[in-house]
């Protein structure tokens, strides 16, 4: 709210003023009025920055009021974020609504909905598989039988699913099963004639004030179900608050209370360790958590944490390789601060918290222009794509490979502009020293909002962090200029360990000539 008149800031904070066509925000409150101190929340945020890598967005809702919210630059409140498997909890909700409308029953056999794809001689286990078993991840498959499932393949994924071996009696063996979540989406579409996205829009998204949900669909026109949803952090908080309120929203019963109770209850066992948040039982596409909490979550740190005993919801978007550390931080640092009654107002502490939340940022790269930069500006380095593919594990897709790089501009403060050619597409990327420069990264899959920070971290090395700001993904590139060679080391923040680090070498082609201000015209491809 920096730069707004004080009156507008107040109206925005209370949810009275909002943009045309924008839904009213959740009500905001001073933390003390909801039984938690601003000082405790400030410690929670400070310690999160010190110990977690890395939060993108945070919203804490107590007694229906937002008591803390913040986004780490270059991420922003109004921008969507990929949810990954948190999508599953929304798909579960669609199943519950379809059941309430009499379109299906959760004890219906799965084969009932796809007679055209049934094997000639279905096994007894396949014939016994129910919607309930899909919901609880007990469809009966071994993990290795569902790895590499072709969600976007030429063959209909429902047909592929029904052809898989079913080693166990459904309902008896838990294995995390995203193809089963896809099947839930396909079943909802079968019985409603709409994708899960379109089916939920008037029943869930619109009433909750979630204005622009997007859900990836495959070539067969089916929402992915187990992943693919993109929404804002506040949208996650609204969804969690709806479940905390047993499906009620502003006096309307959007989701049947019985479904909320069943979906978030321990339907099956998934382990026995009392110390693991992944072994407290599983509901209908919801995880049970320690301390009697429940959640939806998604890869790389997307969380909808519901704490019924404390009347609290915590929504988090992030890009982390250690999801357990995020939950541990909430359980160990936030939960003990949730008091049973309102606290005396503390305007000074609330002011410090508000100021802190207003200037959050992921660590930026610093480093003024090196004397060696002048020799690097204008050189065009070309890369062997076959060598990159051979060096990578797993193999890089063509859209991920560098074909050519030119350092076009090197500013005195360390900001820089590169021309990068990937998969036949040449584009400009600007990195800001000590901050983040927003832009767009173009790939064969489309245009992706991004932000870059960079600086000279050694006389011959330019380091650039590039974040895809609607996703958890962030790459750190270290460009080491060694005369006729450019050695690029790429490190990813999340993903398979074996794929996080890649080092490749480019060789100088015919250099362009730099002008006196460091601007060059890249050579032809």
C-alpha positions, -999 to 999 in steps of 0.1 A, spaced: 0 0 0 30 22 -3 24 54 -22 -14 55 -14 -31 83 5 -36 73 41 -74 72 37 -72 48 8 -47 26 27 -71 23 56 -100 15 33 -80 -12 15 -68 -27 48 -104 -30 61 -117 -45 28 -141 -16 22 -124 -3 -10 -115 -27 -38 -110 -24 -75 -139 -26 -99 -149 -62 -105 -127 -74 -77 -142 -95 -48 -141 -80 -13 -111 -93 6 -113 -113 37 -117 -90 67 -84 -77 82 -77 -73 119 -50 -63 143 -35 -96 156 -41 -87 192 -78 -85 187 -78 -122 176 -56 -134 204 -21 -133 190 5 -107 195 21 -87 167 55 -93 183 50 -131 181 40 -129 144 71 -107 137 93 -133 153 76 -160 132 83 -141 100 119 -132 110 127 -169 119 110 -181 87 133 -160 66 163 -172 85 155 -210 84 132 -216 54 141 -214 17 120 -198 5 85 -185 12 67 -166 -16 34 -157 1 19 -160 36 -16 -154 50 -27 -162 85 -64 -161 93 -76 -162 129 -113 -162 138 -121 -154 102 -98 -123 101 -65 -119 83 -39 -110 110 -8 -112 89 -1 -113 52 30 -108 31 46 -116 -2 83 -118 -8 93 -97 -38 92 -105 -67 60 -124 -58 28 -104 -53 -6 -107 -37 -26 -104 -69 -7 -129 -89 -16 -166 -92 7 -194 -81 9 -230 -92 -7 -253 -66 5 -287 -77 -12 -314 -55 -31 -289 -35 -53 -291 -66 -65 -325 -53 -84 -310 -24 -104 -289 -49 -111 -320 -71 -123 -338 -39 -147 -309 -33 -161 -313 -69 -167 -350 -62 -185 -341 -30 -208 -316 -47 -215 -340 -75 -225 -366 -49 -247 -341 -32 -265 -334 -65 -271 -371 -70 -248 -374 -100 -227 -401 -85 -221 -420 -52 -187 -425 -38 -193 -463 -36 -200 -464 -73 -175 -487 -92 -150 -468 -114 -157 -490 -144 -193 -479 -144 -182 -445 -158 -159 -458 -186 -175 -489 -201 -159 -480 -234 -124 -483 -219 -130 -515 -198 -105 -543 -205 -120 -573 -222 -115 -593 -190 -112 -569 -161 -96 -583 -129 -116 -588 -98 -97 -560 -81 -104 -536 -110 -141 -544 -109 -141 -538 -71 -124 -504 -74 -148 -476 -62 -147 -438 -63 -140 -440 -26 -108 -458 -33 -96 -431 -57 -104 -405 -30 -84 -423 -4 -54 -433 -25 -62 -469 -20 -70 -479 -56 -48 -509 -53 -18 -500 -74 19 -505 -67 38 -472 -69 59 -485 -98 28 -492 -118 17 -456 -119 51 -438 -123 54 -419 -156 16 -419 -161 8 -403 -195 -16 -375 -184 -11 -357 -217 -5 -386 -240 -23 -395 -273 -42 -423 -256 -70 -414 -233 -55 -414 -198 -87 -430 -184 -82 -459 -208 -45 -462 -197 -55 -461 -160 -80 -490 -164 -53 -511 -182 -29 -508 -152 -23 -538 -130 -43 -537 -97 -21 -557 -74 -41 -551 -41 -77 -553 -32 -89 -517 -34 -94 -500 -1 -66 -520 16 -33 -505 4 -23 -468 5 1 -454 -22 1 -418 -33 -17 -419 -66 -20 -388 -87 -35 -408 -116 -64 -417 -93 -70 -380 -88 -70 -375 -125 -97 -402 -127 -118 -383 -102 -117 -353 -125 -126 -374 -155 -156 -389 -136 -169 -355 -126 -167 -344 -162 -184 -376 -173 -214 -370 -150 -217 -333 -153 -206 -326 -189 -182 -299 -176 -145 -298 -166 -139 -297 -129 -129 -260 -134 -161 -251 -150 -182 -272 -127 -167 -256 -96 -168 -220 -109 -205 -212 -100 -205 -236 -70 -172 -228 -53 -149 -203 -70 -174 -175 -77 -191 -177 -42 -157 -177 -25 -146 -147 -45 -119 -165 -64 -120 -145 -96 -96 -161 -121 -88 -197 -114 -69 -215 -141 -66 -253 -144 -44 -271 -168 -62 -296 -191 -49 -323 -213 -55 -328 -251 -87 -347 -242 -101 -316 -225 -100 -329 -190 -87 -309 -161 -57 -327 -146 -74 -331 -112 -43 -340 -92 -24 -309 -102 -26 -280 -126 -46 -254 -106 -33 -219 -103 -48 -194 -78 -37 -167 -54 -25 -171 -18 -57 -154 -6 -78 -179 -26 -61 -207 -7 -69 -190 25 -106 -186 15 -108 -223 7 -93 -233 40 -117 -209 58 -146 -225 40 -136 -259 53 -129 -246 88 -165 -233 87 -178 -267 78 -187 -256 42 -206 -224 51 -198 -191 35 -217 -159 43 -248 -179 54 -247 -203 25 -239 -240 27 -216 -242 -3 -203 -277 5 -223 -302 26 -211 -303 62 -211 -341 60 -187 -340 31 -163 -316 49 -163 -339 79 -156 -370 58 -131 -355 35 -109 -342 63 -112 -372 86 -88 -401 88 -103 -425 63 -73 -447 59 -39 -453 76 -8 -442 57 19 -450 83 26 -451 120 53 -425 128 40 -400 154 66 -375 142 57 -375 105 30 -352 90 27 -377 62 18 -406 84 -12 -393 103 -38 -408 80 -55 -397 48 -90 -385 40 -106 -377 7 -77 -359 -10 -68 -342 23 -39 -351 46 -43 -355 83 -15 -337 102 0 -339 136 -17 -322 165 -52 -329 151 -48 -305 122 -55 -313 85 -43 -298 52 -41 -298 15 -6 -295 1 13 -294 -31 48 -300 -43 75 -275 -35 56 -259 -6 20 -250 -13 -1 -253 18 -36 -249 30 -32 -256 68 -64 -259 88 -61 -258 126 -97 -263 139 -88 -263 176 -74 -228 171 -99 -215 146 -70 -207 123 -60 -211 87 -25 -207 73 -21 -203 35 15 -205 22 29 -205 -13 66 -212 -16 95 -229 -35 112 -252 -10 128 -286 -12 119 -292 25 81 -291 30 83 -306 65 104 -277 77 76 -253 68 50 -272 88 74 -276 117 79 -239 118 41 -233 119 36 -260 146 66 -249 167 65 -211 163 30 -200 154 7 -224 172 21 -217 208 13 -180 202 -24 -186 194 -41 -175 226 -76 -182 238 -87 -145 242 -81 -111 228 -50 -92 239 -45 -56 247 -39 -35 217 -2 -29 209 -1 -2 181 37 0 182 43 -37 177 15 -39 151 32 -10 132 65 -28 132 48 -60 120 30 -41 92 62 -24 81 81 -57 81 54 -75 60 54 -46 36 91 -49 26 96 -86 23 119 -98 -5 138 -128 -15 175 -122 -13 187 -103 -43 222 -104 -59 246 -76 -53 279 -68 -71 291 -38 -90 304 -41 -126 338 -58 -128 367 -45 -148 365 -77 -167 330 -70 -178 342 -48 -207 359 -78 -223 327 -99 -220 302 -74 -234 292 -81 -270 307 -116 -273 283 -142 -286 288 -176 -271 272 -207 -287 264 -239 -270 263 -276 -281 227 -287 -274 236 -324 -278 263 -320 -252 238 -304 -228 214 -332 -232 241 -358 -226 253 -340 -194 218 -336 -179 200 -361 -158 171 -364 -166 176 -353 -202 168 -317 -208 139 -308 -230 148 -287 -261 131 -257 -246 155 -258 -216 187 -258 -236 209 -227 -243 218 -222 -279 235 -188 -276 241 -161 -250 253 -125 -254 260 -101 -225 245 -70 -241 248 -44 -213 267 -43 -181 257 -14 -159 281 1 -133 259 -10 -104 259 -47 -116 226 -47 -134 229 -64 -168 210 -74 -199 215 -106 -218 202 -119 -251 195 -156 -247 186 -180 -275 167 -212 -265 147 -235 -288 150 -211 -317 136 -182 -297 159 -152 -289 149 -129 -261 162 -102 -238 166 -108 -200 174 -80 -177 187 -86 -142 186 -59 -115 214 -55 -90 202 -55 -54 166 -60 -65 143 -77 -90 135 -67 -126 102 -82 -139 98 -94 -174 85 -123 -195 102 -155 -205 90 -170 -238 91 -207 -243 73 -230 -268 48 -236 -240 39 -199 -238 49 -167 -221 58 -169 -184 61 -140 -160 96 -139 -145 119 -117 -125 157 -116 -124 183 -103 -100 220 -102 -107 254 -89 -100 292 -96 -104 300 -120 -76 336 -124 -88 358 -105 -113 349 -130 -140 315 -143 -128 280 -128 -132 254 -145 -110 217 -142 -119 187 -155 -101 157 -160 -123 123 -167 -107 93 -178 -126 69 -158 -105 37 -178 -110 55 -210 -100 78 -224 -72 107 -225 -96 139 -204 -94 172 -209 -112 205 -195 -102 229 -190 -131 266 -184 -127 281 -171 -159 319 -174 -158 336 -155 -186 369 -171 -195 380 -154 -227 368 -176 -256 346 -197 -233 315 -190 -212 310 -216 -185 274 -216 -172 264 -234 -140 227 -237 -134 213 -246 -100 176 -252 -94 159 -246 -61 136 -276 -63 130 -307 -83 148 -341 -85 182 -338 -68 200 -353 -98 185 -326 -120 192 -295 -99 228 -287 -110 240 -285 -146 273 -271 -160 278 -264 -197 304 -245 -217 298 -222 -247 324 -210 -271 328 -175 -286 315 -170 -320 322 -138 -341 318 -111 -315 297 -80 -319 314 -47 -312 304 -28 -281 297 9 -283 310 33 -257 280 29 -234 281 -9 -234 252 -15 -258 257 -40 -285 238 -54 -315 238 -92 -312 252 -111 -341 228 -130 -363 218 -165 -351 
